[in-house]
Amino acid sequence: MSDSYVVTGGAGYAGGVVAAHLLEAGHRVTVVDDLSTGFREAVPAGAEFIEGRVQDAAKWLDPSCDAVLHFAAFSQVGESVAKPEKYWENNVGGTMALLAAMRSAGVRRLVFSSTAATYGEPVGTPITEADPTAPTSPYGASKLAVDHMIAGECAAHGLGAVSLRYFNVAGAYGSCGERHDPESHLIPLVLQVALGRREAISVFGDDYPTPDGTCVRDYIHVADLAEAHLLALDAAAPGEHLVCNLGNGNGFSVREVIETVREVTGHPVPEVVAARRAGDPAVLVASAATAHERLGWRPSRADLAGIVSDAWKFAQQFAQQREEGRS
């Protein structure tokens, strides 16, 4: 028997791919998105769509829902520094309204899209869920505040919740890939150079204590991420707030990503070394041991060339759609 799930922010990148996986597993899916950063065409065929805000959850959430997968959040670190009030109002205030609506409707399972930004500057590598949380931006702080809010909801009201702290999500799944505006993620930015839409890629610092001097990051394929969400639904236990990191457990440097893009696309990718960015740690790599143990999750698409290949296919399709005026 299929379940009925609500995916908030399901017109976005990760939310759209998770919604597609839920549909493929035979479930009923309702996507709720205000389209402020998402795209109507990213909502997978077969999902019901409600254009609405999380703050208005009491209007659209009802007891027929078996669980909520919550992706609706603003996620630009730089913007959060310039406009912190936007992030508190949406990410924290919106989730507070969602939790109240879930309590009222008797919806007792939640999977929350959290982030490695909750950790801030890491104390070591790989990062575990037991490491200190000291976010360095209002974005990371807003996500950590929501984690605390969820923990209280579980303890007081019996909610079963899993917070998944993503590291660097990448790749594409079918017609759903990264199309942020503005784009801030490394792989799609390097692919823009390969497409001729950007002259060169900036390498912010090449004197870090890493094998090639550039920052090392943990990349997780968006389809692996989606599979973790479906496993998290089964793992959500009444009264428990489970926190799991999601990553490959391996790091790739900025220069490794650039060279992989060159190999996959066959295009030259000029690079320009720039000054380090304030607050950029040398290495950010996850320990996903908790996800392995508690969810039974292991990434199966950990190869960087495969991740880049999927992202490249989507980037070419999206570029063609732009040229044809369809997007």
C-alpha positions in Angstrom: 0.0 0.0 0.0 1.4 3.3 -1.0 1.9 6.2 1.4 1.1 9.9 0.8 4.0 12.3 1.2 4.3 16.1 1.1 7.6 17.5 -0.2 8.1 21.2 0.6 10.5 22.9 -1.8 9.9 20.1 -4.3 10.3 22.4 -7.2 14.0 22.8 -6.3 17.1 20.7 -7.1 17.2 18.2 -4.2 13.5 18.3 -3.5 12.6 17.6 -7.1 14.8 14.6 -7.3 13.5 13.2 -4.0 9.9 13.7 -5.2 10.8 11.8 -8.4 12.2 8.9 -6.3 9.1 8.8 -4.1 6.9 8.6 -7.2 9.0 5.8 -8.7 8.6 3.9 -5.4 4.9 4.0 -5.9 3.9 6.6 -3.4 1.6 9.6 -3.7 3.4 12.9 -3.7 2.3 16.5 -3.2 4.9 19.2 -3.9 4.4 22.5 -2.1 6.6 25.3 -3.4 6.2 29.1 -3.6 8.5 29.1 -6.7 10.6 31.9 -5.3 13.8 29.9 -6.1 12.2 26.7 -7.6 10.9 26.0 -11.0 7.5 24.6 -11.9 9.0 22.4 -14.6 11.2 20.7 -11.9 8.1 19.2 -10.3 8.0 15.6 -11.5 5.1 14.4 -13.6 2.6 12.6 -11.4 3.0 14.8 -8.4 0.2 17.1 -7.2 1.5 20.6 -7.1 0.4 23.4 -4.7 1.9 26.8 -5.1 2.2 27.9 -1.5 4.4 28.9 1.4 5.5 26.8 4.3 4.3 29.5 6.6 0.8 28.7 5.4 1.1 24.9 6.1 -2.1 24.9 8.2 -4.0 25.7 4.9 -2.7 22.7 2.9 -1.6 20.0 5.3 -4.2 17.4 6.3 -4.3 14.1 8.2 -4.1 12.1 5.0 -0.4 12.9 4.8 1.9 10.1 6.2 5.1 12.2 6.4 6.6 15.5 5.3 10.0 15.9 3.6 11.0 19.5 4.2 13.3 21.2 1.7 11.8 24.7 1.6 14.6 27.0 2.6 16.8 29.8 1.4 20.3 28.5 1.1 22.8 31.2 -0.1 25.4 31.8 2.5 26.5 35.2 1.2 22.9 36.4 1.0 22.2 35.2 4.5 25.1 37.5 5.8 23.6 40.5 4.0 19.9 39.7 4.8 19.8 37.6 8.0 16.2 38.5 8.7 15.2 36.8 5.4 16.7 33.5 6.6 15.2 33.7 10.1 11.8 34.5 8.8 11.7 31.8 6.1 13.9 29.0 7.4 13.1 29.2 11.1 9.6 30.9 11.0 8.5 28.7 8.2 9.5 25.5 9.9 7.8 26.6 13.1 4.6 27.0 11.2 5.1 23.6 9.5 5.6 21.8 12.8 2.5 23.4 14.3 0.5 22.3 11.3 1.9 18.8 11.5 1.0 18.6 15.2 -2.5 19.8 14.5 -3.0 17.4 11.6 -1.5 14.4 13.4 1.4 14.0 10.9 4.1 12.4 13.0 7.1 11.8 10.6 9.5 14.4 9.2 12.7 14.2 7.2 14.5 17.6 7.3 17.0 18.9 4.7 19.8 20.1 6.9 23.4 21.1 6.0 27.0 20.7 6.9 27.0 24.5 7.4 25.8 23.7 10.9 29.3 22.7 11.8 31.1 25.8 10.8 34.9 25.5 11.0 35.6 21.8 11.5 37.6 20.7 14.5 38.9 17.6 12.5 38.2 15.4 9.6 36.1 13.5 8.8 33.3 15.4 10.5 30.9 13.4 12.7 27.6 14.3 14.1 29.2 14.5 17.6 31.5 17.3 16.5 30.7 20.8 17.8 28.1 22.9 15.8 29.3 26.5 15.4 27.9 27.9 12.2 29.6 30.8 10.6 26.7 32.3 8.7 23.0 33.1 9.4 22.1 30.3 6.9 24.0 27.7 8.9 22.6 29.1 12.1 19.0 29.0 10.8 19.4 25.3 9.9 20.9 24.5 13.3 18.0 26.4 15.0 15.6 24.2 13.1 17.4 21.1 14.2 17.0 22.3 17.8 13.4 23.0 17.2 12.8 19.6 15.8 14.6 17.9 18.7 12.2 19.7 21.1 9.2 18.7 19.0 10.3 15.0 19.1 10.8 15.0 22.9 7.6 16.9 23.8 5.1 15.7 21.2 6.4 12.3 19.9 7.4 13.4 16.4 9.7 11.0 14.6 12.3 13.0 12.7 15.5 12.6 10.8 17.8 15.5 9.9 20.1 14.9 7.0 23.1 17.1 6.9 24.3 17.3 3.3 27.8 18.1 2.3 28.2 19.1 -1.4 25.3 17.8 -3.5 26.1 17.4 -7.2 25.2 15.6 -10.4 21.8 15.4 -12.0 18.9 12.9 -12.2 17.0 12.9 -15.5 15.8 16.3 -16.3 16.5 17.7 -12.8 19.9 19.3 -12.1 21.4 22.4 -10.7 20.1 25.7 -12.1 20.6 28.1 -9.2 20.5 31.8 -9.9 23.0 33.0 -9.0 25.0 29.8 -9.2 27.6 29.4 -6.4 28.5 25.7 -6.6 31.8 24.6 -8.1 30.8 21.8 -10.5 28.1 23.8 -12.4 30.3 26.9 -12.4 33.2 24.9 -14.0 30.7 23.5 -16.5 29.6 27.0 -17.4 33.3 27.6 -18.5 33.2 24.4 -20.6 30.0 25.7 -22.2 31.6 29.0 -23.0 29.2 30.9 -20.7 32.1 31.9 -18.4 35.6 32.9 -19.4 37.5 31.1 -16.6 37.0 29.5 -13.2 38.3 31.2 -10.1 40.4 29.1 -7.8 40.2 30.8 -4.4 43.6 30.0 -2.9 46.2 27.5 -4.0 48.3 27.4 -0.9 46.1 25.3 1.5 47.7 22.4 3.4 46.2 19.9 0.9 48.0 17.7 -1.7 47.6 20.3 -4.5 47.1 23.4 -2.4 43.4 23.8 -3.2 40.4 23.2 -0.9 39.0 19.7 -0.6 35.3 19.0 -0.4 33.0 15.9 -0.2 30.6 15.5 -3.1 27.5 13.4 -3.0 25.4 12.5 -6.0 21.9 13.9 -5.8 20.4 10.4 -6.6 22.3 8.9 -3.6 20.9 11.8 -1.5 17.4 10.9 -2.7 17.8 7.3 -1.7 18.9 8.4 1.8 15.6 10.3 2.2 13.5 7.3 1.4 15.5 5.2 3.9 15.1 8.0 6.5 11.3 7.8 6.2 11.5 4.2 7.4 14.0 5.0 10.1 11.9 7.9 11.7 10.9 6.6 15.2 8.4 8.3 17.5 10.0 10.6 20.0 13.5 10.4 18.3 15.4 13.0 16.4 18.1 11.3 14.4 20.8 13.4 12.8 22.9 11.9 10.0 25.6 13.3 7.8 25.4 12.5 4.1 28.6 12.4 2.1 30.9 10.1 0.3 33.5 10.1 3.0 36.1 11.1 0.4 37.3 14.5 -0.7 38.1 16.0 -4.1 40.1 19.1 -4.5 39.1 22.1 -6.5 41.8 21.3 -9.1 40.6 17.7 -9.2 37.1 18.8 -10.1 38.4 21.2 -12.8 40.6 18.5 -14.3 37.7 16.0 -14.2 35.5 18.5 -16.1 38.2 18.9 -18.7 38.3 15.1 -19.2 34.6 14.6 -19.2 33.7 17.5 -21.5 36.7 17.6 -23.8 36.7 21.4 -23.4 39.5 23.6 -22.1 38.8 25.2 -18.7 41.0 28.2 -18.0 41.5 28.8 -14.3 42.5 32.0 -12.5 44.0 31.9 -9.0 42.4 34.4 -6.7 42.8 35.2 -3.0 41.4 32.9 -0.4 37.9 33.5 0.7 37.4 34.3 4.3 36.1 31.3 6.3 36.9 28.6 3.7 38.2 25.6 5.6 41.0 23.6 3.8 39.1 20.3 4.1 35.4 19.4 4.6 34.8 15.7 4.5 31.9 13.8 6.1 31.8 10.7 8.1 28.6 9.0 7.0 28.9 6.1 9.5 25.7 7.0 11.3 23.8 6.9 8.0 25.4 3.6 7.2 24.4 2.1 10.6 21.0 3.6 11.2 19.6 4.0 7.7 21.4 1.2 5.9 22.6 3.8 3.4 25.7 3.7 1.3 26.4 5.9 -1.7 26.7 4.0 -4.9 27.7 6.9 -7.2 30.8 8.1 -5.5 32.9 8.4 -8.7 33.7 12.0 -9.4 33.7 11.4 -13.2 30.3 9.9 -13.0 28.9 12.8 -11.0 30.4 15.3 -13.4 29.1 13.4 -16.4 25.5 13.5 -15.2 25.8 17.2 -14.4 27.3 17.8 -17.9 24.4 16.1 -19.6 22.0 18.3 -17.7 24.0 21.5 -18.3 24.0 20.8 -22.0 20.2 20.2 -22.0 19.5 23.3 -20.0 21.8 25.4 -22.2 19.8 24.2 -25.3 16.5 25.0 -23.6 17.7 28.5 -22.8 18.7 29.0 -26.4 15.3 27.8 -27.6 13.6 30.2 -25.2 12.0 27.4 -23.2 13.5 28.2 -19.9 
